[in-house]
Amino acid sequence: MPVRNVLFLMTDQHRTDTLGCYGNPVVDTPALDSLAADGTRFDRFYTPTAICTPARASLFTGQYPFRHGLLVNPERNGGARDELDDASPVSARPLLERGYRMGHVGKWHIGRNRGPEHHGIDGEHLTGALNPVHHPSYLAWLEQNGYPGFSVKDPIFGKAENGTGRGHLIAGRLQQPAEATMEAFLTDRTLELLDRYAAGNREDGRPFMLSCHWFGPHLPYLIPDEYYDMYDPDSVPLPGSMAETFAGKPEVQRRYSEYWSVDHFDADQWRKLIAVYWGYVTMIDRQVGRLLDALKAHGLWEDTAVFFTADHGEFTGAHRLNDKGPAMYEDIYRIPGIARVPGRPAQVRDDFATLIDLFPTILDIAGAPVPEPCDGRSLLPLLSGEPSDGTREQVVAEFHGHHFPHSQRMIRDRRHKLVYNPESVHELYDLETDPHELHNVYQAPAYAGVRRDLTVRLYRELLRREDPAYTWMSYMSDIGGDRAPDVDGVADEVA
């Protein structure tokens, strides 16, 4: 029987270095590690933008954020679009047209009011960025199972910079057993749909695509004691980038550090917070295991492609920052990318790929047409073990703001990264000699050639994409004769 079903698993704000399959020697993630061992692990997998709504909209449409227009989270919208345009290509449409059963459980966050049901997908619209612990469905499920309600003790807050009192909630002890958590609830709901789709598949052969999107391990880390204390803080190394001084960096990074009161916590407190974050990752991995086991129990393991990824990463103290925001470091742009397609080899790939590529990949697996315009390229050839064709040697990402408008563009190849900040100093990092991205060498004479090369490559790529950001570079960057004429076609003639 051909591979047609898809199980898509996604977390929120998930650091790649928290998984055993990505090299963490402490964190226990057997379900995801086994999935990676049996499939493809991408070591250079990136989000197109490190912010929830734009990244998720890119996954759903196969388009760059500037093209689909959902540039920021609607909760803190700085004037961008709140919902996808009705004409936007979405992955649901061609799959439904091919007879797919489609279900979505968990975080949606693609726009403000329209949920999965708007696109013909089975599932409830759980609104917002964080665990909806007061949602009627969750409350009814708790009561039905005799579980205690949501309650937190020993909350850990930052400190407000303006001296008004406590800042953001970072962590706390959840007074519920693991089986009563929102993560377990979402997994139960996914299992219900899986049971239904598996039965339907046996009856009529119709394939399915089923997604489960957990809200964690996004902060605040509110988890039961079992996971809160799972890892000894003494086993947690502090990120090397905690040595950040912000010297030679955009001033917005320093201000963002103050906004999150990162320096309010000392080294021991940060080790504990990171240990709790790790516990959250393990708690979700247990839920992943439940879904993979159920897929096998239904006899669908060899008929179903399984994907695991995240919308973006999290700082968790790295660079003296927290959450995500106006700094295009690897901590929040590089994400897990794991795919198991039956019949394809187990392997590790170091080709650059992004969330946007998953849109045409899933349609490729389904034999469905890819609607245009699509900015991604199917990963199925790579998943099938085909050699690299030399076209995935760099990644370009964008950012439009979080908490406040702020635009950036980034190009990263196998050794260097250039971040274009039109309102501030630009950044250039040599990731071979400076893996923690502490030293901005943009102005260093020894890197003048690298700086010019990356600047021109970024400009050409933005121009190719028709990203309006290329116009900033036309007049503000060292791109020489590569500058294109103005849209009215007269600039070069006048010059």
N, C-alpha and C positions, 0 to 999 in steps of 0.2 A: 504494500500500500504506500503511495507517495506521501512524503512529508507535507502536510498542509496546515495542521493546527499550529497555533502560536500561543505560548504562555509568556507573558511579558511582565517582568518584575522590576520595580523601581523604588529606590529610596530617595530621601530628600536631604541634601546637604551632607553628603557622605564622602569622607576622606578616603582616597585610594589606599593609603598606608595603614588602614585599620584592618585589612584582610590578610589572612595567612597566605593566600595565593599570590598576593602582591608583596610578600616579604616580611610581614609582621610576625615575629617569632613568639609572641605572647597571646594575642587575641585569638580566641577559639571560634572559628567560623567554618565548621566542617561541611555544611550544606553548600555554601558558595565555593569553597575550595574544591569539593568534588565535582561541582558543575564546571569549574574552570579546567580541572584535570581531564574531564571527558570531552571538552569542547575547545573553543578558541578564547584565549585571554589576550586582549589588546593592551599593550603596554603604553601606547601613545593615543589614548582615547580622551577626547576633549568635549567640553560643552561649548556651544557657540556663544554663550554669555552666562556669567555666573549670577543668575537671578532667576527665581522660580518660574513666574509666568512666561517671560520671553523664551526661556529654554524649553518649557513644556509645549508652548505653542509651536516652536521650531520642530520639535519631535513629531507633533501631530500634523503639521503642514508640509514638512520637508523644505522649509524656507528659512532664510536668514531673518533675524529679528527685524532689521530695518525694512525688510520687504513685507512681512505679515503685519507689522505695525504695533504689536503688543510689546512695548519697549520696557515697561516697568510693572511691578506688582500693583494691582488695582487698589490695594489698601493704602498705598502711599503714592498715588498717581500724580505725576508732575505735568499732566496735560496730554498724555499719549492716549491712543485708542484703548477702550476698555474691553471690547469684544472683537473676535475675528469677523472680518467681512464675510458676508454670506457667499461671496464668490470665491473665497479662499479654497484652495485644494486641501482636502483633509483625507487622512488614510482610511477613515471609516467608509467613505462613499464607495470607492471601488471594491472594497471587501464585501460590503453589504450587497452590492450588485452581483457579486459572484456567489451569493448565497451563504455567506459566513454568518454564523451566530457571533455576536460581538458583545462582550461584557467588560465593564470597568468598575473596579472597587477601589475606594480610597481617595487619595488626594487627586483633585482635578486641576483647579487653579489656572485654567485657561480662560481668562476673562472673569468678569464679575458675577454675572447672573446666569449665563447659559452653562448647563452641565452636560454630561454625556448623553442624557435623554434627548437633548436638542439635536443631536447628530444620529439618532436612531440606535443608540447603544444602550444595552441593558445596564442599569446601575443607578444609584442614587447620587445626587449632587451634594457632596459634602463640601461646603464652601469654606474658604479661608486658607490661611497659610499654615496653621498649627492644628494639632489634634483637636477635633471638634467634640470635646468631652461632655458637652451639654446637649448634643444633638439628640432629638427624640428617639431615633433608631437605636443609638448606643444605650441610652437610658433604659429603653424597653428590653434590650438584650441583657443588660445587667440584671434587671428585675426577673426576667424569665429564668435566668440561670442561678439566681440567688447570690449574685456577686455584690460586694460592697461598692458604693459609689466612689467617684473620683475625689481624692483628698490627698493633700501633700503636707508633709511636715519638714522641718529643717530647711526651708528654702534658702537658696544662696543668691543674693542680689549683688549687682555691681553698685557703684556709687555715682550719683548724678554729678556731672561736672559743674553745674551751676550752684551746687551746695544746697539744693532743695531736699535732699534725702536720697533714698535708694534709687538705683538705676534699673537696668534690665534684669529680669529673672534669668539666671543661668542654669540652675539645677535644683533638685529637691528629691526627697524620698517619697515615692508614690505609695500610698497606703492601700494598695490592692495587690492581690496575687498576680503572677504573670498571666494566668489564664483569663484574667478580667481586664487586661489592658486594651487600649484601642488597637494595638498591633494584633492581638489575638482576635478581637472582634472583626477586623478587616480580613484576616485570614479565614475565619469561619464563613464570612459572607462569600469570599472567593471560592471556598470549598463547595458551598451550596450551588453556585453557578457551575463549577466544574462538574459536579454530580449531574446536574441537569443537562449540560452540554454533552457529556460523555454518553448519557442515555440516548439523547437525540442523535448523536453520531452513530450509535449502534443501530438505531431504527431507520434513519434515512441517509446516512453517510455524509451529512452536511458537516463541513469543517467549522472550527471556531477560532476566534482570537479572544483571549481572556487576559485582562491586565489587573495586577494588584499593585497599587502605589501606596506604600506606607508613608506617613508624615514624618517619621524619624529617619535617622538620628538627629534631625534638626533640633537646635536648642529651643527652649530649655530642656535639659535632660531630666525628665521626671519619670523615674523608673523604680520598680520594687527593690527592696533591700537586697534580694538575692542577686540582682545584677548591679546594683549601686555599689556593692562591696565585693564584687567578683574579682577585681584585679587590684593587686597591691600597688599603691602609688609608687613604692620604691622600685617597681619594675618598669616604670614609665620614664623614658628619656624625654627631657624637654626638647622641643624643636630647636634646631640650631639657629633658626632665624629669630629666636627670641633675643638674640644679640643685636637686633635692629636698632639703629640710632636715628633713622630717617634722614641722615645726612645725604644731601644731593638728591633727595627724593621729592616728589610732589608734596606740598604742605598738606593736602587733603588727607594724606595717610596719617600724619600725626594727629590731625583733628579727629579723624575717625577712631583712632586709638583712644583718645580722650572721651569721645562719645560713648564708647563701650567700656570705659574705665578698666581697661585691661591691666594697667599697672596697679590697680587696687588690690590685686591678688599677688601673694608672694609665690616663690618657686614651689613650695610644698602644696599650697592651695591649687596651683595650676596642675601639678601632678595628679592630685585627686580629681580635679575636674576632667582631665583627659582620661583618667581611669574610668570615670563614670560614663564618659562618651563611648569608650570601648565596650563597657557593659551594655550600653544601648545597642551597639552594633551586634553583639552576640545575641541579645534578646531577639532582634529581628532575624538573625540567621536561623534561629530555632523555628521561626514561622516559615521561612523559606523552605526548611527541611520538611515541614508538614505538607506543603504544596507539592514538592517534588515526589514525596512518598505517595501522595494521593494520585498523582499522574501515573506513576508506575502501577499502583494498585488497579487502576482502570484499564491497564494494558495499553496505554497511549504513549509510553515513553519513546518508542521508536517511530511514532507518527507525529511527534510534536517538537517544534523548534522552541527552545527556551532562551530568553534573553534576560540579562540582569545589567542594570546600570543605575545611574543617579542623575538628577538634574544638574547638580554642581557640587563642589566640595564645601569645606568649612575651614576657617582659620584655626579655631580652638587655641588661641594664644600665639600662633605662628605670626611672625613679624609684629608682635605686640598688637595684634588685631583680633577681632572676634566676628562671628557671623560671616558675612561676605560683604563686598562693597567695592569702592573705587580703587582697587589695586589688583592688577592682573597677574597675580602670582600663581605658581603651579598648585599651591594648596587648594585653590578653589576652581581652577580651570581644568586640571587633569582629573578625570573621573574613572571609576571602574567601568570596564566594558567587557562583558563575558557573554558568549553566545555558544549554545550547543545545538547544532543542526544534525540530526541523525544521518549517518552515512558519511559525514565529513570528518576529517582527521582531527585528533587532539593536537593542539599546537599553541605556540605563543607568537603573536605577530607584533612587529614594531613599526608597521605602517601607521601614519597619522590618519585618524578617523574621528568623526564627531557624531553627536546625537542625530544630526540632520540626515546622516547616511542610513539610519535605521528605518526611516520612512520608505525609501525605495527598496531596501533589503527585504522588509516584511512583504511588500507587494510582489517582489520578485519570487519569494518563496510561494506565495499564493497564486502565482501566475496571473496576477492582476495588472492592468495597465497603470503606469505611473502618470498621474495628472501633471500638467504643466501650469506654471513654471515650477520646477523642482530643483533645488540647489544641492541636493545630496546625490551620492552615487552608491549603487548597491554594493554591499560588502560580500555578497554571496560568492564571487570569485575568490576572494581572500579566505572566506570560511571554507571553501572547497580545497584550499591548499595551493592555489595557483601562485606562481612567483609574482613578486611586486613588479609593477610596470613602470616604476620611476615617477609616477605622478602624485604620490602621496608623501612628499618630502617636507611639507610644511603645513601649518594650520594658521588660519586667521580667525580672530574672535573680535567681538564688539561688546561695548557696555554703554548703557544710556542713563544709569542712575539707580539709586536705592536710598530711600529716605530724602534724597534731593536729586535734581537733574545733574548729570555729570557724564559727559561723553568721552569714550576712549576707543582706540583700536589697537590691536596687537597682532604681530606676526611672530611665529616661533618655528625655527627649524631644528635640526638635530643638535645644534650646539648653542645657538644664540636666540635671544628674544628681544624684540623691539616693541616698546609700548609708546604709542603716540598720544600725547596729552596736549590738546590744542591750547588749553588755558594755563599750562604750567610747563615744567621741565619734562623733557622726554626721558625715557628710560631704555637702557641697553644692558643686557646681562649676558655674561659668558657662563652658560650652565655647566660647562666642563670644569672650569676652574672655580666657579662660584655657584655650586648647586643650590645654596640657600637664598640666592638672589639678594644678597646684602649690599653689593657694590655696584652702583650705577656707573658704567664706564662710557656713557654716551658722549661725554666731552673728552675722553682720553684720546690723545693723538694716535696711539697704537691701534685704536679701533676705528679710525676714520674710514677705512675701506669697508669694514663690516657695516658700519653705520650707514654709509651711502648705499651699499648694496641692499640692505634690508629696507631702507626707506623707499628706494625705487621699486623693489618687489612688492611692498605693501601698497604703494600708490597704484601700481599696475593692477593689482588684484582688486582693490576697491573700485577702480575704473571699470574693470571687467564685470564686476558684480552690479555696477550702477549704484553703488553705495554713495549717497550724497557726501559722505565724509571725504571723498577724494578732492572735493573743492577746497576744503581747508588746506590740504597739502599742496594744492596747485600754487598757492601764493605764500605758504609759510614753511615749506620744506625744501631741502637741498635735493631737488630731483632734476635740475638742469633741463636739458632738451626733452625730457620725458613728459613735461607738462603738456596736457591736452588743451586745446583752445576752449574758451568759454562756450557755453551753450548757444550764444548768439553768433559765434563764429568770427568775431571781430577782434578779439584780444591780441592774437598773434599778428594780425595785419597792422594794427596800431603800433605794436611793439617794433 
